[in-house]
Amino acid sequence: MKKNTWVNLGFQVGALVLALLITTLILVAAGAPPLKAYLSILSGAFGSTRNVVAVLITWSPLLLTTAGVLITFAAGLWNIGMEGQMTLGAIFATGMLRLFEHAALPPALIIILGILAGILGGAIWAALAGALKTFGGVNEIFGGLGLNFVATALTIYLVFGPWKRPGVGSMSGTQPFDQALWLPTLPGTELSIWSLVISVLVIALVYLLLRGTHFGLRLKAVGKNSKAAFLMGVPTWQYSMFAFLLCGAFAGLAGGIQVMGIYHRLLPNISNGYGFLGLLVAMLINYQALWAAPIAFLFAALNTGSVQLQIIYKLDSSFAGVLQDLLVLLVLLGEGARQRFIKKN
Amino acid sequence: MNVELKDIYKTFGAVRANVAINLTIPAGTIQGILGENGAGKSTLMKILSGFFRADKGQILLEGQPVIIQSPADAIKHGIGMLHQDPLDFPPMRVIDDFILGRKGNLPMGQAEAVQDFKKLAEQFSFSLDPETYVDSLTVGERQQLEILRLIWLGARVLIFDEPTTGISAAQKEKLFAALRLLASQGKAVLFVSHKLEDVEGLCSSVAVLRQGVLVGEAKPPYVTKQLVEMMFGKAISVGARNPCGVEKEIVSLSKLSVEDYRLKVRDVSLTVHCGEVIGLAGMEGSGQGLFLRAVGGMTRTVGGKILIDGRDLTGRSYQTFKAHDVAFLPAARLEEGLVPGLNLTEHFILAEEPKGFFINWEKGRLLAQRRISEFNVRGTPANTVESLSGGNQQRALLALLREQLDLLLLEHPTRGLDIESTIYIWSKLKLRCKQGMSIFFVSSDLEEILQYSDRVMVFFSGKVTPPIEAATLTTEKLGELIGGKGWPTKPGEQVSESTSGKGA
């Protein structure tokens, strides 16, 4: 046991070092001094209060999508469609706010309605992917991916069509909401305490669900061996569907928060890749909800910090993505190598 | 072509599939290969046809040693095999399938191939349309296509693996005529089967395999009794039974019918009392598995009624059956029965009716602990199921059963287990029978069927005997029935103890 722990740690550290090494090579190839580049990522993420706030703003939706995908992964499902589910959440939230913008309701109530609408939108989109899988035999990867494209098209249609700004539609999105309908933020920043609190609560909820409840255990049984789970009396397809619904609800919530807390309008690409990034975080933490918060934070910091690189060294903004993807890839490879190593010994 | 197998060995892990097999098949003969499931027949044939490499041993063709590394290699040497499930391409046209295995680039026009095809088909009096699609053919016609294809490719040794499964009587006649024709043309034909009647009617020589060893060869006229003895081993003594004293009906089937794409099981009627054990015997895939799953609500029935404890559950789902205290234990323990990656405690929690929202881990662990020691599972509550040995996995599955059960359906309850585990598991099962649980179990182990059943039903190609008192059965009689002998020829005639002396 003791020895295994050290072996595990060794492989994980090895993967990390290798990822950094390859990134360094890429930096050198791109003509940027590696050490300075890494330092500027650090200062870009933590150099000032403003930067830390920016990291937290990224952290919140990422935590939500990670939480969602942990549920579907537990059920043995690859929910690639979180981008679309997030987008639908944003669309539903925007629709709800537009509906009641001029109604004589207390703003707080409208905000809550908007958030609920976001949750509903995401859940509906996920239910579609789930129904395609359960009743139509369409693999959830293809279903989810297809629905992502549909969601993008729907956003563009709305932004340039029925919901376009007075005058002419533009990529910068719909007409911003009345300021009373914005999620309250910390003074002088775009950081909403509410969104942060909700995200942390959700990931804690998922941790509890998967660790200590009958629901979570049965979900895992379905994910690991649905035939055996069925024979043990677990209604398998209902559990798969529910996992989709829950994941979609979290993604939709993230979409709603993006609209109401940060952009205050609907704009194309509102999901901003958080759906895919959530998948990466979940894989990197080996589907253990306990590690979701710190690793999502690390990813958020990398994303925020590397904005600096673009400005200082004229590196492409996708650099953070390269580092993150390498990390996930090498940790997964390291895990495979570790299992072989253990088998051999 | 003369074929000679010399000292062939093949093991898969701990399983010795072929041990020191020596066999000579002269050209122009039909050699029967007989044996029960898992006797090593298919392995031997797959070695000859290049699917497997032997661990040790030699293959000689016309006295010359050859090395066969792949099926393509085999066909180059003139060896072709017809698999139990024809290896063809259902979405393609017959003629395309026919041409496909041909070497070289576009060797000839399609017209020529069609001509060859028609000529060959005529020779064997097969009526196959080269333009139809393979998926519209019956299993028998697909076999015919395979035969033609292999001959066209130059096969001089033809292997048939259980070719009479799933084809009609008329097609069987045609197939046998074709096989005789092949032999008369000087080809060597290997006919693998577990059906005594087919082998006896067709083969010029029979080799019998049991547990990987060639136990004997026979020439006509065949003595059925002798073949059965070679296939299944010597007759065994039958252990003490546990007759059921209580008069409560647990299961009542009336004219139950089930079918899948190759088998139809028709009109099975049966009443089972509590504590009774019904053994379902037969070669794998004869319908007993289908029947067992139907009784548990896992296969849709096409006719008849299932009453469990007096309630009509016909057409209901497995979940409903389960709610009425029926349980099913699959043969594939790790694939269907247990959840790899979860530990024993988690399994015990899953198997019980969930109480409340949160798991009481302490209670679960105690439950696991208690059942583990009660069922003598070598493991701890924290062990994942895949880390247990096969015997311990089976004990764990039994331990997972709920306390309240009326009917237990078992698939091969002791397959792959050592004697100690087998005895232990049956002692636990019998104990539950005493408490009133009934059992249906499928097994290909005759000893197990005879030793533990109160009544036995034998399946053969979807046909079923009425339940036979196990006390009146012998290994020999059972072996004959499993091999398709001693069945009533006229509809309605009963198989019973009155016919059991026939083979003696």
Contacts between the chains, C-beta under 8 A, distances in Angstrom:
chain1	res1	chain2	res2	distance
A	212	B	358	5.4
A	212	B	359	5.5
A	212	B	361	7.5
A	213	B	357	5.7
A	213	B	358	5.5
A	213	B	359	6.1
A	214	B	349	7.3
A	214	B	354	3.8
A	214	B	356	7.6
A	214	B	357	6.8
A	214	B	358	7.7
A	214	B	359	5.8
A	215	B	357	7.3
A	217	B	342	7.8
A	217	B	346	5.9
A	217	B	349	6.1
A	217	B	350	6.1
A	217	B	359	6.4
A	218	B	350	6.5
A	218	B	354	7.6
A	220	B	339	7.8
A	220	B	341	7.8
A	220	B	342	6.7
A	220	B	346	7.9
A	221	B	339	4.9
A	221	B	342	6.5
A	221	B	346	7.8
A	221	B	350	5.5
A	224	B	339	4.8
A	224	B	340	6.3
A	224	B	341	4.6
A	224	B	342	6.4
A	225	B	335	7.5
A	225	B	336	7.8
A	225	B	338	7.2
A	225	B	339	4.4
A	225	B	340	6.4
A	227	B	330	7.9
A	227	B	335	6.7
A	227	B	336	4.5
A	228	B	335	7.8
A	228	B	336	5.7
A	228	B	337	5.5
A	228	B	338	5.6
A	228	B	339	5.0
A	229	B	339	6.5
A	229	B	350	7.5
A	230	B	318	7.2
A	231	B	318	7.5
A	231	B	328	6.0
A	231	B	330	6.7
A	231	B	336	6.4
A	231	B	337	6.6
A	232	B	350	5.2
A	232	B	351	5.6
A	232	B	400	7.7
A	233	B	319	6.5
A	233	B	322	5.3
A	233	B	351	7.9
A	234	B	350	7.2
A	235	B	319	6.8
